[in-house]
């Protein structure tokens, strides 16, 4: 299974970040984990790093695969 994870700042929601996992083998299915509150950005960044560790990549984007979920 080829899934890549990226951290995305939630549009219009301060201090909320999403980690979107895009499953490229399943027609672009997107899995979302939402982080909010104290240190949300740091927690989301670490989660994405852990999920991508086998892939050796990390991406941060201001947009994302979809809107706020």
PDB file of N, CA, C and O in Angstrom:
ATOM      1  N   UNK A   1       0.846  -1.171   0.000  1.00  0.00           N
ATOM      2  CA  UNK A   1       0.000   0.000   0.000  1.00  0.00           C
ATOM      3  C   UNK A   1       0.891   1.233   0.000  1.00  0.00           C
ATOM      4  O   UNK A   1       1.805   1.344   0.817  1.00  0.00           O
ATOM      5  N   UNK A   2       0.629   2.153  -0.909  1.00  0.00           N
ATOM      6  CA  UNK A   2       1.397   3.381  -0.998  1.00  0.00           C
ATOM      7  C   UNK A   2       0.557   4.538  -0.468  1.00  0.00           C
ATOM      8  O   UNK A   2      -0.334   5.040  -1.153  1.00  0.00           O
ATOM      9  N   UNK A   3       0.851   4.947   0.747  1.00  0.00           N
ATOM     10  CA  UNK A   3       0.152   6.072   1.371  1.00  0.00           C
ATOM     11  C   UNK A   3       1.193   7.092   1.788  1.00  0.00           C
ATOM     12  O   UNK A   3       2.207   6.744   2.393  1.00  0.00           O
ATOM     13  N   UNK A   4       0.942   8.350   1.463  1.00  0.00           N
ATOM     14  CA  UNK A   4       1.819   9.427   1.896  1.00  0.00           C
ATOM     15  C   UNK A   4       1.038  10.335   2.833  1.00  0.00           C
ATOM     16  O   UNK A   4      -0.157  10.559   2.640  1.00  0.00           O
ATOM     17  N   UNK A   5       1.710  10.849   3.835  1.00  0.00           N
ATOM     18  CA  UNK A   5       1.076  11.682   4.856  1.00  0.00           C
ATOM     19  C   UNK A   5       1.654  13.082   4.792  1.00  0.00           C
ATOM     20  O   UNK A   5       2.866  13.261   4.669  1.00  0.00           O
ATOM     21  N   UNK A   6       0.770  14.085   4.878  1.00  0.00           N
ATOM     22  CA  UNK A   6       1.229  15.465   4.891  1.00  0.00           C
ATOM     23  C   UNK A   6       0.453  16.259   5.926  1.00  0.00           C
ATOM     24  O   UNK A   6      -0.737  16.032   6.144  1.00  0.00           O
ATOM     25  N   UNK A   7       1.145  17.193   6.557  1.00  0.00           N
ATOM     26  CA  UNK A   7       0.526  18.069   7.538  1.00  0.00           C
ATOM     27  C   UNK A   7      -0.056  19.265   6.808  1.00  0.00           C
ATOM     28  O   UNK A   7       0.578  19.838   5.922  1.00  0.00           O
ATOM     29  N   UNK A   8      -1.282  19.638   7.196  1.00  0.00           N
ATOM     30  CA  UNK A   8      -1.984  20.734   6.539  1.00  0.00           C
ATOM     31  C   UNK A   8      -2.574  21.649   7.600  1.00  0.00           C
ATOM     32  O   UNK A   8      -3.243  21.182   8.522  1.00  0.00           O
ATOM     33  N   UNK A   9      -2.332  22.950   7.477  1.00  0.00           N
ATOM     34  CA  UNK A   9      -2.969  23.912   8.372  1.00  0.00           C
ATOM     35  C   UNK A   9      -4.432  24.028   7.958  1.00  0.00           C
ATOM     36  O   UNK A   9      -4.735  24.215   6.779  1.00  0.00           O
ATOM     37  N   UNK A  10      -5.334  23.917   8.925  1.00  0.00           N
ATOM     38  CA  UNK A  10      -6.761  24.025   8.621  1.00  0.00           C
ATOM     39  C   UNK A  10      -7.096  25.457   8.246  1.00  0.00           C
ATOM     40  O   UNK A  10      -6.755  26.388   8.975  1.00  0.00           O
ATOM     41  N   UNK A  11      -7.753  25.634   7.131  1.00  0.00           N
ATOM     42  CA  UNK A  11      -8.117  26.967   6.647  1.00  0.00           C
ATOM     43  C   UNK A  11      -9.168  27.590   7.562  1.00  0.00           C
ATOM     44  O   UNK A  11     -10.205  26.985   7.837  1.00  0.00           O
ATOM     45  N   UNK A  12      -8.890  28.790   8.024  1.00  0.00           N
ATOM     46  CA  UNK A  12      -9.856  29.534   8.823  1.00  0.00           C
ATOM     47  C   UNK A  12     -10.023  29.059  10.260  1.00  0.00           C
ATOM     48  O   UNK A  12     -10.867  29.585  10.985  1.00  0.00           O
ATOM     49  N   UNK A  13      -9.234  28.075  10.687  1.00  0.00           N
ATOM     50  CA  UNK A  13      -9.332  27.583  12.065  1.00  0.00           C
ATOM     51  C   UNK A  13      -7.968  27.738  12.719  1.00  0.00           C
ATOM     52  O   UNK A  13      -7.060  26.954  12.442  1.00  0.00           O
ATOM     53  N   UNK A  14      -7.807  28.737  13.584  1.00  0.00           N
ATOM     54  CA  UNK A  14      -6.508  28.943  14.213  1.00  0.00           C
ATOM     55  C   UNK A  14      -6.106  27.761  15.094  1.00  0.00           C
ATOM     56  O   UNK A  14      -6.944  27.146  15.753  1.00  0.00           O
ATOM     57  N   UNK A  15      -4.848  27.466  15.092  1.00  0.00           N
ATOM     58  CA  UNK A  15      -4.287  26.410  15.949  1.00  0.00           C
ATOM     59  C   UNK A  15      -4.899  25.035  15.692  1.00  0.00           C
ATOM     60  O   UNK A  15      -5.016  24.222  16.609  1.00  0.00           O
ATOM     61  N   UNK A  16      -5.289  24.777  14.448  1.00  0.00           N
ATOM     62  CA  UNK A  16      -5.767  23.439  14.086  1.00  0.00           C
ATOM     63  C   UNK A  16      -4.987  22.962  12.866  1.00  0.00           C
ATOM     64  O   UNK A  16      -4.832  23.690  11.886  1.00  0.00           O
ATOM     65  N   UNK A  17      -4.506  21.744  12.944  1.00  0.00           N
ATOM     66  CA  UNK A  17      -3.713  21.144  11.868  1.00  0.00           C
ATOM     67  C   UNK A  17      -4.244  19.752  11.590  1.00  0.00           C
ATOM     68  O   UNK A  17      -4.688  19.052  12.500  1.00  0.00           O
ATOM     69  N   UNK A  18      -4.197  19.356  10.330  1.00  0.00           N
ATOM     70  CA  UNK A  18      -4.619  18.020   9.923  1.00  0.00           C
ATOM     71  C   UNK A  18      -3.419  17.287   9.363  1.00  0.00           C
ATOM     72  O   UNK A  18      -2.513  17.895   8.792  1.00  0.00           O
ATOM     73  N   UNK A  19      -3.420  15.986   9.530  1.00  0.00           N
ATOM     74  CA  UNK A  19      -2.471  15.138   8.823  1.00  0.00           C
ATOM     75  C   UNK A  19      -3.334  14.302   7.887  1.00  0.00           C
ATOM     76  O   UNK A  19      -4.191  13.533   8.324  1.00  0.00           O
ATOM     77  N   UNK A  20      -3.091  14.469   6.593  1.00  0.00           N
ATOM     78  CA  UNK A  20      -3.854  13.754   5.583  1.00  0.00           C
ATOM     79  C   UNK A  20      -3.009  12.631   5.017  1.00  0.00           C
ATOM     80  O   UNK A  20      -1.900  12.852   4.529  1.00  0.00           O
ATOM     81  N   UNK A  21      -3.543  11.430   5.086  1.00  0.00           N
ATOM     82  CA  UNK A  21      -2.886  10.267   4.501  1.00  0.00           C
ATOM     83  C   UNK A  21      -3.572   9.949   3.186  1.00  0.00           C
ATOM     84  O   UNK A  21      -4.749   9.589   3.173  1.00  0.00           O
ATOM     85  N   UNK A  22      -2.858  10.076   2.085  1.00  0.00           N
ATOM     86  CA  UNK A  22      -3.435   9.846   0.757  1.00  0.00           C
ATOM     87  C   UNK A  22      -3.007   8.472   0.278  1.00  0.00           C
ATOM     88  O   UNK A  22      -1.822   8.210   0.069  1.00  0.00           O
ATOM     89  N   UNK A  23      -3.984   7.603   0.108  1.00  0.00           N
ATOM     90  CA  UNK A  23      -3.747   6.220  -0.322  1.00  0.00           C
ATOM     91  C   UNK A  23      -3.781   6.173  -1.847  1.00  0.00           C
ATOM     92  O   UNK A  23      -4.851   6.156  -2.454  1.00  0.00           O
ATOM     93  N   UNK A  24      -2.615   6.153  -2.448  1.00  0.00           N
ATOM     94  CA  UNK A  24      -2.504   6.206  -3.908  1.00  0.00           C
ATOM     95  C   UNK A  24      -2.919   4.904  -4.578  1.00  0.00           C
ATOM     96  O   UNK A  24      -3.200   4.887  -5.777  1.00  0.00           O
ATOM     97  N   UNK A  25      -2.959   3.822  -3.826  1.00  0.00           N
ATOM     98  CA  UNK A  25      -3.369   2.532  -4.387  1.00  0.00           C
ATOM     99  C   UNK A  25      -4.881   2.357  -4.392  1.00  0.00           C
ATOM    100  O   UNK A  25      -5.394   1.449  -5.047  1.00  0.00           O
ATOM    101  N   UNK A  26      -5.596   3.203  -3.679  1.00  0.00           N
ATOM    102  CA  UNK A  26      -7.050   3.081  -3.561  1.00  0.00           C
ATOM    103  C   UNK A  26      -7.739   4.316  -4.106  1.00  0.00           C
ATOM    104  O   UNK A  26      -8.623   4.881  -3.463  1.00  0.00           O
ATOM    105  N   UNK A  27      -7.329   4.733  -5.297  1.00  0.00           N
ATOM    106  CA  UNK A  27      -7.947   5.853  -6.010  1.00  0.00           C
ATOM    107  C   UNK A  27      -7.933   7.151  -5.222  1.00  0.00           C
ATOM    108  O   UNK A  27      -8.873   7.941  -5.312  1.00  0.00           O
ATOM    109  N   UNK A  28      -6.883   7.379  -4.454  1.00  0.00           N
ATOM    110  CA  UNK A  28      -6.720   8.642  -3.748  1.00  0.00           C
ATOM    111  C   UNK A  28      -7.561   8.794  -2.499  1.00  0.00           C
ATOM    112  O   UNK A  28      -7.853   9.918  -2.088  1.00  0.00           O
ATOM    113  N   UNK A  29      -7.961   7.684  -1.880  1.00  0.00           N
ATOM    114  CA  UNK A  29      -8.703   7.751  -0.620  1.00  0.00           C
ATOM    115  C   UNK A  29      -7.865   8.550   0.381  1.00  0.00           C
ATOM    116  O   UNK A  29      -6.650   8.368   0.459  1.00  0.00           O
ATOM    117  N   UNK A  30      -8.517   9.440   1.151  1.00  0.00           N
ATOM    118  CA  UNK A  30      -7.803  10.294   2.098  1.00  0.00           C
ATOM    119  C   UNK A  30      -8.250   9.977   3.523  1.00  0.00           C
ATOM    120  O   UNK A  30      -9.443   9.967   3.827  1.00  0.00           O
ATOM    121  N   UNK A  31      -7.271   9.717   4.388  1.00  0.00           N
ATOM    122  CA  UNK A  31      -7.505   9.502   5.814  1.00  0.00           C
ATOM    123  C   UNK A  31      -7.053  10.767   6.532  1.00  0.00           C
ATOM    124  O   UNK A  31      -6.032  11.347   6.164  1.00  0.00           O
ATOM    125  N   UNK A  32      -7.793  11.208   7.553  1.00  0.00           N
ATOM    126  CA  UNK A  32      -7.487  12.480   8.206  1.00  0.00           C
ATOM    127  C   UNK A  32      -7.410  12.312   9.725  1.00  0.00           C
ATOM    128  O   UNK A  32      -8.268  11.678  10.340  1.00  0.00           O
ATOM    129  N   UNK A  33      -6.373  12.890  10.309  1.00  0.00           N
ATOM    130  CA  UNK A  33      -6.254  13.015  11.766  1.00  0.00           C
ATOM    131  C   UNK A  33      -6.177  14.510  12.062  1.00  0.00           C
ATOM    132  O   UNK A  33      -5.400  15.226  11.429  1.00  0.00           O
ATOM    133  N   UNK A  34      -6.968  14.985  13.009  1.00  0.00           N
ATOM    134  CA  UNK A  34      -7.027  16.414  13.329  1.00  0.00           C
ATOM    135  C   UNK A  34      -6.378  16.660  14.688  1.00  0.00           C
ATOM    136  O   UNK A  34      -6.626  15.938  15.653  1.00  0.00           O
ATOM    137  N   UNK A  35      -5.535  17.703  14.742  1.00  0.00           N
ATOM    138  CA  UNK A  35      -4.843  18.101  15.965  1.00  0.00           C
ATOM    139  C   UNK A  35      -5.219  19.547  16.270  1.00  0.00           C
ATOM    140  O   UNK A  35      -5.137  20.408  15.394  1.00  0.00           O
ATOM    141  N   UNK A  36      -5.627  19.817  17.502  1.00  0.00           N
ATOM    142  CA  UNK A  36      -5.947  21.188  17.895  1.00  0.00           C
ATOM    143  C   UNK A  36      -5.503  21.407  19.329  1.00  0.00           C
ATOM    144  O   UNK A  36      -5.188  20.463  20.055  1.00  0.00           O
ATOM    145  N   UNK A  37      -5.484  22.664  19.717  1.00  0.00           N
ATOM    146  CA  UNK A  37      -5.093  22.991  21.085  1.00  0.00           C
ATOM    147  C   UNK A  37      -3.608  23.232  21.213  1.00  0.00           C
ATOM    148  O   UNK A  37      -2.915  23.469  20.224  1.00  0.00           O
ATOM    149  N   UNK A  38      -3.116  23.168  22.467  1.00  0.00           N
ATOM    150  CA  UNK A  38      -1.704  23.457  22.721  1.00  0.00           C
ATOM    151  C   UNK A  38      -0.778  22.546  21.911  1.00  0.00           C
ATOM    152  O   UNK A  38      -0.951  21.328  21.871  1.00  0.00           O
ATOM    153  N   UNK A  39       0.180  23.157  21.288  1.00  0.00           N
ATOM    154  CA  UNK A  39       1.211  22.443  20.529  1.00  0.00           C
ATOM    155  C   UNK A  39       0.649  21.578  19.398  1.00  0.00           C
ATOM    156  O   UNK A  39       1.250  20.567  19.035  1.00  0.00           O
ATOM    157  N   UNK A  40      -0.490  21.966  18.847  1.00  0.00           N
ATOM    158  CA  UNK A  40      -1.125  21.188  17.775  1.00  0.00           C
ATOM    159  C   UNK A  40      -0.199  21.036  16.568  1.00  0.00           C
ATOM    160  O   UNK A  40      -0.091  19.951  15.996  1.00  0.00           O
ATOM    161  N   UNK A  41       0.463  22.117  16.188  1.00  0.00           N
ATOM    162  CA  UNK A  41       1.343  22.045  15.018  1.00  0.00           C
ATOM    163  C   UNK A  41       2.477  21.053  15.245  1.00  0.00           C
ATOM    164  O   UNK A  41       2.784  20.245  14.368  1.00  0.00           O
ATOM    165  N   UNK A  42       3.094  21.112  16.412  1.00  0.00           N
ATOM    166  CA  UNK A  42       4.197  20.208  16.703  1.00  0.00           C
ATOM    167  C   UNK A  42       3.727  18.755  16.753  1.00  0.00           C
ATOM    168  O   UNK A  42       4.416  17.864  16.257  1.00  0.00           O
ATOM    169  N   UNK A  43       2.554  18.512  17.349  1.00  0.00           N
ATOM    170  CA  UNK A  43       2.033  17.145  17.441  1.00  0.00           C
ATOM    171  C   UNK A  43       1.673  16.597  16.062  1.00  0.00           C
ATOM    172  O   UNK A  43       1.933  15.429  15.771  1.00  0.00           O
ATOM    173  N   UNK A  44       1.077  17.433  15.213  1.00  0.00           N
ATOM    174  CA  UNK A  44       0.723  16.997  13.859  1.00  0.00           C
ATOM    175  C   UNK A  44       1.979  16.712  13.040  1.00  0.00           C
ATOM    176  O   UNK A  44       2.046  15.725  12.307  1.00  0.00           O
ATOM    177  N   UNK A  45       2.966  17.583  13.173  1.00  0.00           N
ATOM    178  CA  UNK A  45       4.227  17.398  12.436  1.00  0.00           C
ATOM    179  C   UNK A  45       4.891  16.075  12.836  1.00  0.00           C
ATOM    180  O   UNK A  45       5.357  15.326  11.978  1.00  0.00           O
ATOM    181  N   UNK A  46       4.931  15.795  14.137  1.00  0.00           N
ATOM    182  CA  UNK A  46       5.545  14.558  14.613  1.00  0.00           C
ATOM    183  C   UNK A  46       4.765  13.327  14.133  1.00  0.00           C
ATOM    184  O   UNK A  46       5.362  12.322  13.746  1.00  0.00           O
ATOM    185  N   UNK A  47       3.445  13.410  14.161  1.00  0.00           N
ATOM    186  CA  UNK A  47       2.612  12.292  13.692  1.00  0.00           C
ATOM    187  C   UNK A  47       2.880  12.001  12.215  1.00  0.00           C
ATOM    188  O   UNK A  47       3.041  10.846  11.822  1.00  0.00           O
ATOM    189  N   UNK A  48       2.928  13.055  11.405  1.00  0.00           N
ATOM    190  CA  UNK A  48       3.209  12.872   9.970  1.00  0.00           C
ATOM    191  C   UNK A  48       4.599  12.278   9.769  1.00  0.00           C
ATOM    192  O   UNK A  48       4.785  11.407   8.918  1.00  0.00           O
ATOM    193  N   UNK A  49       5.563  12.736  10.535  1.00  0.00           N
ATOM    194  CA  UNK A  49       6.920  12.184  10.438  1.00  0.00           C
ATOM    195  C   UNK A  49       6.931  10.697  10.768  1.00  0.00           C
ATOM    196  O   UNK A  49       7.561   9.904  10.068  1.00  0.00           O
ATOM    197  N   UNK A  50       6.237  10.326  11.831  1.00  0.00           N
ATOM    198  CA  UNK A  50       6.186   8.913  12.211  1.00  0.00           C
ATOM    199  C   UNK A  50       5.535   8.069  11.121  1.00  0.00           C
ATOM    200  O   UNK A  50       6.030   6.992  10.788  1.00  0.00           O
ATOM    201  N   UNK A  51       4.434   8.550  10.568  1.00  0.00           N
ATOM    202  CA  UNK A  51       3.720   7.796   9.542  1.00  0.00           C
ATOM    203  C   UNK A  51       4.543   7.672   8.259  1.00  0.00           C
ATOM    204  O   UNK A  51       4.451   6.667   7.555  1.00  0.00           O
ATOM    205  N   UNK A  52       5.343   8.692   7.957  1.00  0.00           N
ATOM    206  CA  UNK A  52       6.151   8.681   6.733  1.00  0.00           C
ATOM    207  C   UNK A  52       7.536   8.088   6.937  1.00  0.00           C
ATOM    208  O   UNK A  52       8.306   7.993   5.981  1.00  0.00           O
ATOM    209  N   UNK A  53       7.872   7.690   8.153  1.00  0.00           N
ATOM    210  CA  UNK A  53       9.238   7.269   8.442  1.00  0.00           C
ATOM    211  C   UNK A  53       9.731   6.164   7.512  1.00  0.00           C
ATOM    212  O   UNK A  53      10.901   6.163   7.131  1.00  0.00           O
ATOM    213  N   UNK A  54       8.886   5.248   7.149  1.00  0.00           N
ATOM    214  CA  UNK A  54       9.290   4.181   6.233  1.00  0.00           C
ATOM    215  C   UNK A  54       9.516   4.718   4.819  1.00  0.00           C
ATOM    216  O   UNK A  54      10.284   4.145   4.046  1.00  0.00           O
ATOM    217  N   UNK A  55       8.842   5.817   4.489  1.00  0.00           N
ATOM    218  CA  UNK A  55       8.974   6.401   3.148  1.00  0.00           C
ATOM    219  C   UNK A  55      10.137   7.380   3.059  1.00  0.00           C
ATOM    220  O   UNK A  55      10.621   7.687   1.969  1.00  0.00           O
ATOM    221  N   UNK A  56      10.587   7.874   4.231  1.00  0.00           N
ATOM    222  CA  UNK A  56      11.690   8.832   4.242  1.00  0.00           C
ATOM    223  C   UNK A  56      11.304  10.192   3.697  1.00  0.00           C
ATOM    224  O   UNK A  56      12.128  10.872   3.085  1.00  0.00           O
ATOM    225  N   UNK A  57      10.041  10.604   3.914  1.00  0.00           N
ATOM    226  CA  UNK A  57       9.623  11.909   3.401  1.00  0.00           C
ATOM    227  C   UNK A  57       8.677  12.593   4.376  1.00  0.00           C
ATOM    228  O   UNK A  57       8.038  11.938   5.200  1.00  0.00           O
ATOM    229  N   UNK A  58       8.592  13.920   4.273  1.00  0.00           N
ATOM    230  CA  UNK A  58       7.653  14.724   5.051  1.00  0.00           C
ATOM    231  C   UNK A  58       7.314  15.940   4.228  1.00  0.00           C
ATOM    232  O   UNK A  58       8.194  16.574   3.644  1.00  0.00           O
ATOM    233  N   UNK A  59       6.016  16.272   4.180  1.00  0.00           N
ATOM    234  CA  UNK A  59       5.595  17.460   3.443  1.00  0.00           C
ATOM    235  C   UNK A  59       4.648  18.277   4.296  1.00  0.00           C
ATOM    236  O   UNK A  59       3.806  17.730   5.008  1.00  0.00           O
ATOM    237  N   UNK A  60       4.792  19.603   4.218  1.00  0.00           N
ATOM    238  CA  UNK A  60       3.851  20.521   4.847  1.00  0.00           C
ATOM    239  C   UNK A  60       3.255  21.351   3.738  1.00  0.00           C
ATOM    240  O   UNK A  60       3.982  21.910   2.916  1.00  0.00           O
ATOM    241  N   UNK A  61       1.935  21.439   3.705  1.00  0.00           N
ATOM    242  CA  UNK A  61       1.283  22.273   2.698  1.00  0.00           C
ATOM    243  C   UNK A  61       0.257  23.160   3.371  1.00  0.00           C
ATOM    244  O   UNK A  61      -0.307  22.797   4.403  1.00  0.00           O
ATOM    245  N   UNK A  62       0.017  24.312   2.793  1.00  0.00           N
ATOM    246  CA  UNK A  62      -0.988  25.218   3.329  1.00  0.00           C
ATOM    247  C   UNK A  62      -2.376  24.780   2.909  1.00  0.00           C
ATOM    248  O   UNK A  62      -3.350  25.078   3.600  1.00  0.00           O
ATOM    249  N   UNK A  63      -2.487  24.084   1.803  1.00  0.00           N
ATOM    250  CA  UNK A  63      -3.776  23.585   1.324  1.00  0.00           C
ATOM    251  C   UNK A  63      -3.944  22.155   1.771  1.00  0.00           C
ATOM    252  O   UNK A  63      -3.749  21.854   2.948  1.00  0.00           O
ATOM    253  N   UNK A  64      -4.289  21.291   0.895  1.00  0.00           N
ATOM    254  CA  UNK A  64      -4.422  19.886   1.251  1.00  0.00           C
ATOM    255  C   UNK A  64      -5.215  19.146   0.203  1.00  0.00           C
ATOM    256  O   UNK A  64      -5.550  19.705  -0.842  1.00  0.00           O
ATOM    257  N   UNK A  65      -5.513  17.909   0.472  1.00  0.00           N
ATOM    258  CA  UNK A  65      -6.247  17.095  -0.481  1.00  0.00           C
ATOM    259  C   UNK A  65      -7.702  17.496  -0.540  1.00  0.00           C
ATOM    260  O   UNK A  65      -8.369  17.272  -1.550  1.00  0.00           O
ATOM    261  N   UNK A  66      -8.196  18.077   0.515  1.00  0.00           N
ATOM    262  CA  UNK A  66      -9.597  18.471   0.537  1.00  0.00           C
ATOM    263  C   UNK A  66      -9.787  19.645   1.456  1.00  0.00           C
ATOM    264  O   UNK A  66      -8.810  20.270   1.867  1.00  0.00           O
ATOM    265  N   UNK A  67     -11.006  19.960   1.787  1.00  0.00           N
ATOM    266  CA  UNK A  67     -11.288  21.048   2.703  1.00  0.00           C
ATOM    267  C   UNK A  67     -11.170  20.554   4.126  1.00  0.00           C
ATOM    268  O   UNK A  67     -10.624  19.483   4.392  1.00  0.00           O
ATOM    269  N   UNK A  68     -11.689  21.350   5.027  1.00  0.00           N
ATOM    270  CA  UNK A  68     -11.659  20.940   6.432  1.00  0.00           C
ATOM    271  C   UNK A  68     -12.564  19.746   6.619  1.00  0.00           C
ATOM    272  O   UNK A  68     -13.696  19.728   6.138  1.00  0.00           O
ATOM    273  N   UNK A  69     -12.055  18.740   7.326  1.00  0.00           N
ATOM    274  CA  UNK A  69     -12.826  17.517   7.549  1.00  0.00           C
ATOM    275  C   UNK A  69     -13.154  17.360   9.001  1.00  0.00           C
ATOM    276  O   UNK A  69     -13.802  16.386   9.386  1.00  0.00           O
TER     277      UNK A  69
END
